Amino acid sequence: MPAARTVLLTGAAGGLGTLMRGLLPAYGYELRLFDAVPIEGEPDAITADLADRAALREAVRGVDAVIHLAGISLEASFDKILRANIEGTYNLYEAAREEGVRRVVFASSNHAVGYVPRPDGEAPFAPGELIPVETRHRPDTFYGLSKCFGEDLAQLYWDRHGLQTVSVRIGSCFMEPTSVRMLSVWMSPGDGARLFHAALTAEDVGHSIVYGSSANTRLWWDLTSARALGYEPQDDSEQYAAKLIAEHGELAPDNPDHAHLGGHFTTRPPQWPH
């Protein structure tokens, strides 16, 4: 696919959106920004809700691709998740279909498979085995369930309408990891931009699911499908390991917070504050 040059970035005011606003223009993209709240210093950003179908259709008109980050990123009541993440993602795909947008990069999450046992724990994974991208959905929250829906919606829109999607099961994208679990799922902002660029420009992706992380020494999942897009991660969380382990200790298989890929989302999920 030729490089997409005008890209709608939904959720542009959020943490990941803010990082990508700073990094993606270096790859030659002109970003059109969309969020439910105003973005300071961005007077041309579109301020609208994902429930506003007219605003969404206007937002996608004329863009080459969409990076869809908008929605609730923690656990919330099912009603809130339904409106923001399920109905909102449907509205985004319908607008993209109606306006002939060729590709969406969908921010899925590792929490779509959060109840999968972590691979350096016990069965079913052998020592050193990585979690494959073909792992069936095992969401750990209503939030994770909404990401399962988004992946399946993307598959439907590829099969029925030819709208291509790369669904990125994002780990944790921060400047540096803040927990021992995050050493395995961390994606540096620089690698996040590299992965989104690869997802926007790879040929013939159909609907592809990839894990989103750096090339961490303690990696839990298989990055083969991400690398097939042309993604070459440059960073590794290991430089932060000694400090974090000294502060928190190693992960313990007998600790329920540590037993699954989703971590404490399976036991005491953090709640969306709004």
N, C-alpha and C positions, 0 to 999 in steps of 0.2 A: 504494500500500500504506500503511495507517495506520502511524504511527511505531511501530517495535518498541521496547518499553520494557524487557524483560528479555532480555539478550543474553549468551550464553555466549562468553567470550573464551578460546580455547585458546592455549597458548604465552604465558600471561600474565606469566611471569617473565622472558621474553626482552627484548631491547632494544626492539623495536617494541611488544611487549605492555606493557612498563612505561610507555612513552610514552602509549599509548592508555588505560591505566588512569587516568592523570592527566587526560586531555583529554576522553574521551567522556562522563563523567558530566555535564558541563556542558550536553550536548545532551538531558539528561533520561533517560539510560539507567541502568538498574540492571544492573551487571555481575556475572555469575557467573564466577569465575575457575577456570581449569583449567591445570595444568602437571605435568610429571613430577617437578619438584622443589618443595619448600615455598617459599612466598612470604612473605618477612619482613613482619611487620605485617599479614598477611591470614589470620587464623586460620580463616576460613570457606572459604578456597580449597580446591578439590578437588585432591589430590595423587594422580595416577594416570598410567599410561602409555596411549598410544593403542592399545596391544595389548589393553587391559583393556576388553572390550566391555560388560561389566556396568556398570563405572564410567562409561563413555561414555554408555550409555543413561540412567543415573541423572542424569548431568550435563546432558543435553539436555532432560530431562523438564520440561515447563512453560515452556520459554523461547520467546520470539517469533522469535529468529534466532540464528545462530552467526557469529562472526568467527573463522575458522580460521587461526591463525598458527603453530600448533605444528608441530614437525618439525625436521629438520636444515636449516640455512640456508646451508651451505657444501658443498664437495665432500666425499665420503666413499666408502668402498667400496660396490659395488652392493648387497651384502647389507644394510649399514646403511641405505642409502637405501630399499631395498625395505621393510624393516620399519617405519621411521619415517614415510616420506613417501608411500609407495604403499599398503601395507597399512593404515597408520594413517589415511590420508585415506579409504580405502574404509570402514574401521570407523566413522569419524565420519559419513559419509553414510548408512550403514546405520542407525546409531542415530537420526539425524535423521529418516529416512524412517519408521522404526518408531514414533517418538514424534510424528509429524505436524508437525514443524517446517516452517515455510513458506519460510524463506530462509536461505541460507548466503552469507557473503562470504568468498571463498577467496583466501588470499594466494598468488597465482601470482608470477611473477618475470620480469623482462626476460631472464633466462637461458634461458627457454623458446624464445627467438628469438636467442640470443646469437651465433650464427654469421652473422646478417644483417650485411652491411657497414654501417658507420656512415654516415649520410646526408651528412655534410659531407666525406666522403672521395671515393672514385671511384665508377664505375658499380656498381650499376644505378640509383642515385638521381641525379636532376638537382639542380643547386644549389638549396638552399632547400626541397627536397622532404622531407616528414616520413614516417617509417616508419608505414604503416597498420596498424591493429589486425588486419586480415585477413591479415597476413603469415603464411605457413605456418610451422609449427614447425621450428626449427633449433636444437635445444638444444646448449649448449656443454659440458655435464657430465652426469654421472648425476643431479646435483641438478636441473639444468635439465630433464632428461628426466622427472623425477618431477613437475615442474610441468606439463609437457605432459600427462602422465597425469591430473593433477588437473583440468585444463581439460576434457579429454575425458570424464572421469567425471562432471563437473558437467553436461555436455551430455546424457549418457545419463540421468542422474537427472531432468533436466528433461523430456526426451522421453518417458521411460517412467513417471515417477512424479509429474511436475508440481512437483518441488522446484526452486524458483528459486535461481539463483546469479549473483552478480557476481564474476567472476574478475579480480582486480586484479594486473596485471603490474607489481609494485612495482620502482621503481628503487633508490634508496638513501635511507632515511629516518633522518636524523641531525639533531642540532641545527644543524649547518652542514656543507657539503661539505668533504671532506678531500683531494680530488684534482681535477685538471683534467677528467678524464672525468666526475666526479660533477657538474660544473657543468651537464651536459646531462641528467642523470637524477635529480637530487636532488629529494626531496619533503620539504618542511619538516614537522615534527610537526603544526603547525597545519593545514596542507593535508591531511596524512594523515587527521586527524580529520574534516575537512570531506568528504573523499572517502568515508570509511567511512560517515559519516552519510548522504550522498547514496545510497550503495549499499544502505543499510538501508531507505530510505524511498521510493525511486523506484517508480513504478507499473510493473507488467507488464514486468519485466526478462527473464523467461524465463531463458536463459543468456546473459549479456552479458560480453564481455571488454573491459577498459579498461586503458589504461596509467596507472600511478600516479606522478605527479610534480607538482611545482609548475609555474607558468607561466614557465619559465626562458627567458631570452633565447637561450640556446644549445640549446634543446630539440631532441631528435632524433626524437621520435615524436608522433603525432597524438593529441590529447586530445579529439577530437570526441565519441567515444562516452562518455567520462567526463563531459563537459559536458552530454550529453543526459540524464544522470541527475539533473542539477541541481547538479553540482559547479562551484564558482567558485573556482579557486585564487587566493590572495592574495599569494603570495610568489614571489621570483625569486632565483636563485643569483648573479646578476651582481654583487651587492655584494661577493662573495668572490673574484671573478675575478682582479683585479689581483694580489692577494697570492699566490694559488695559481700563477698563470702565472709570476710572478717567481721562485717557489721551484722549479717543476718544468718550465717551458717549455710551449709549445703542443703539442697532440697532433700527431704526425707520421704521415701515411698509410703511410710505409714501415717503421714500427715495428710488428711483429706484435702487440704489446700494444694498439695503438691502432686496428687495422684493422677491428675488428668491434664490434658493439653490446655484446657481453659483456666487452670489454676483456681483462684478463689472465686471466679465467676460460677463455679459449680457448687459452692458452699455458702457464700455471702456476697453476691454480686453487687458491685457499686451501683448506686442509683443515680439516674439522671436528675439533675437538680432543679429542672424547670417544671 
